Amino acid sequence: MTDERLLVFIPAYHCADQVERVVRRLDGPVKELVDEVIVVDNQSPDGTAARAAAALGRTSGLRWSVLVNDANYGLGGSHKVAIDYGLAHGHTWLLVLHGDDQADPADFEAPLRAGAHRSVDALLGARFMRGSRLQGYSRVRTAGNHAYNLIFSLAARHRLHDLGSGLNLFRLARFADGAHRRFADDLTFNYHLSLYMVHAGWRIAFVPISWREEDQRSNVKLVQQGVRTLGLVRDFVRDRRAFFATDHSAGHAGYTAEPLATSGAAP
């Protein structure tokens, strides 16, 4: 992608079997577009980090690192680790690809080669718009996602086709203001980010993607998550400036990680 530098960030937690398949999906034509891959493991108890390092070590032509968070920061906290890493290492784009193998990076290959991302600040994978392909996803969860997408769209006054799939591309320079550090560290990080992108005037586009549910382990507690999400929307609607000025994080002093392995080194 000319002088662009694409960092692929794979957040991983308790997905030792799936993360190997995710790495294999990068070992194809999409690999030509990638400058570096980092796996950020959130202290998984099942050897996810070691399995990721072994799989990356078997993949030629990739520069990579496997990082293990110094504490369990949650999915949002792992995003903060990756964003800081990308900014510190001079990357221009961050492609988020979840480690549970529900998304396929090949869905972004054509848009990237066509330069569809260059006119926007975020190119977001959408599971629930026309052209998307769902496999093994229940009708109840699909309907629930459509409802929440509508609620957030009405609150933000901007059409949001997905509040946070496992395949998204971001222009890293837009994170230089540090606002993301005040977002929640848990699974609602993407909800905060979706609302903030609209509030801050980011240019956003959505791309329909494929999505599958097979042997993945869900970390979502639906009822608890639903109540928190509605409260989040309520607070945003009441006063969006105050909402984004508030620190919603878990209060970690920093978001740091140690390298388990890097390309050229044995796991």
N, C-alpha and C positions, 0 to 999 in steps of 0.2 A: 504494500500500500504506500508507494512512494517513500517519503521520509517519515511516515507515520510509524509509531511503535505500539503494537497491540500486545497488551498483557492479558493473558487468560488467567482468571482467578477461579479456582475450584474450592468452594467452601465444603468442608467434609466433617461429618460427625456420625459415628456408628454406621458406616456404610462400606466396610472392608470389601465385601463381594462386589458391590456396585461400582466403586471408584475405579477398579481395574477396567471395567467396561467403558467408563467415561474416558479414560486415558486412551484406550484403543480407538475410540471415535475420533480422537484428535490425530490419529496416525493415518491421515488420508490427504486429499487435496487441500483441506482447510489449513493444514499444517504450514503451507507456504505463506499464509497471511500472518502467522504468529511470530512475535519476537521472543516472548518468554511465557512460561507457564509456572504459576505457583499454586500449590495445594496448601490451604490453611486449615489445619486440623484442630478441632476444638476440644483437645484432650479426650479423644475417643477411647473407650475401654477395650475395643475389639481389634486393635492393631491396624486400624485404617491407614494411619500415616505410613507405616512400614510397607503395607501392600501398595499404596500409591507410589512410594519411592521405587519399589521393585518394578512396577509396571512402567513407570517413566524411564527407568534405567534400561528397559528393553526396547525403548522407542528411539530410533535414530533421528537426528536432524532437529531436535528440540533442545532449547536451553530451559532449564527448569530448577525449581527448588521446592522442597516440602518443608513447611514451617509448622511448628506446633505452638499454639497459644500458651503463654505463661500462666493463664487462668482460663476458666471456662467463661468466655465472653458472650456466648450466644451467637446466633447467626448474624445479628447486626454488628456485634463486636468484631466478628471475623471480617465483615465488610470494611470496617474501619482500619483493621490491620492491612488489608489489601490496598485500600485507597492510599494510605500513607506510604506503602511500599511503592506503588506505581508513581506517585508524585516524586518520591525521593530518588527513584531510578530513571527518571526522564521519559516515562512512557506517556503516550498521548491518549490512548484508549484503553478502557478496562472492559473486557468481556467476562461477564459472570456466568459460570456454567456449574450448576449444582452437582455435587458429587454422588447423588443418589441415582443417576442414570435415568431420569425421567425425560430430559430434553435431549435434543440432538444438535450439536454445533453445526452440522451440515445445513441446517435451516437458515443459517446466517451467511453461508459462503457466498451465495449469489448476490444478496444485498451488499456485502462488503466489496466484492469484485466490481459491482456496478457503481460503487461510491455513494450508495444511498445514505450512508451515515454522515457524509461530509456537510450536508446542509442542516443537520440537526445536532442537538447536544445529547440526546438519548434515543437509541433505537431499541425498542422494547418488544420482547417476545410476548405474543398474546395467545392464550389457550382458548379463548372464548369468542373470537371474532370470526367472521366469514372467512373460510379457507383454512381454519385450524383443524387439526386432526387429533381426536382424543381416543385413547385406547385403555380400556379397563377403568375408566373414571365414572363413578356412579352418577346417576341422574340427579340424585339429591344434592350431591356436592356441586355438580354443574349448575343447578338452579340456584344454590346458595351463592356461588361465585358471581353469577349474573346479577343477583340482587345487590350484593355488596359493591360490585362495579358501578351499578346504577346510583346507589346511595353516594358513593364517593364522587362520581361524576357530577351529580347535582350539587353536592357541597362545594366542589372545586370550581364549578361552572366550566368544566372542560371534560370532553369525552375521554374516559379512561377505560380501555378495553381489557386491562388486566392490572391488578394491584401489585403484582410481583411474581412473575413466573421464574423458573430457574434458568432462564437464558435472556440476558440483557446486555446492552452495550452502552457505555457512558463515556463522554468526553471528560477526561480526568481534570482538565483545567477548571471545570465548573465546581470542583470540590475544594478549590484553593481557599475559599472563604471560611472553611472549617465548620460550616453549619451542620454538616453530617455528624459531627461529634456530639451534638445535643440530641440526636435521634435515639430512640429506644435501642437497646442492645439485643433484644429478643427478636422473635419472628415478625413483630410489627415494624421493624426498621423500614421495610419496603413501603409500608403504608405512609409513614412519615415522609419518606423520600418522594413518593408519588405526589403527595400534597405540596411538598416544598418545590418540586420542579415546576408545578403550575404557578405557585405563589411567586417564585423568583424569575418567572418568565423564560424558563428553558424552552428550547424548541424540541418538541417530542413527536416521534412517529412510532407506530406500532406495526409489527410484522406477524402474520399468523404463523404458528409453529405447530409441530407435532408434540404430543405429550402422552406418556404411558404410565400406567400403574401396574407393576408386576410383583416384584419381591421387595419393594422398598419399605423401609421402616418409617412410619410417620411420627413426627415430633409435635404434631398439632393437637391440642386439646380443644375440640371444636366449640363446646359451650363456653368455656372460660375465654377462649380466643375471641369468640363472637361478642361477648359482653365488653371486653376491653376495646375491641375495634369500634363498637358503637360509641363508647365513651370518648374515644379519640376523635371521631368525627364531630361529636357534640362540642368538644373543647375547641376544635378548629373553627367551627361555624361561629361560636360565641365571640372569639377574638383571635383571628389568625396571626396577627403580629405578636400577641402575647404567647400564643401557642408555640411559635418558632423561637421566641426568646427564652422559653423555659427549657431547662436541661432535663430531658426525659431519659437520659442514660442511667446505668446502674451505679455511676459514681466511681468507676475505676480511675486510678491515678494516671493510667496510660494503657494503650493497647499494644502490647509487645508480644513477640513470638521468637522462638529459637529455631534455627534451621536443623532439621533432622538429617537431610541429605540434599545435595545439589548435583547438577549434571557434572559428570566427570569424577564424582566421588561415590564410593560404594554406600548403599543404604545401611 
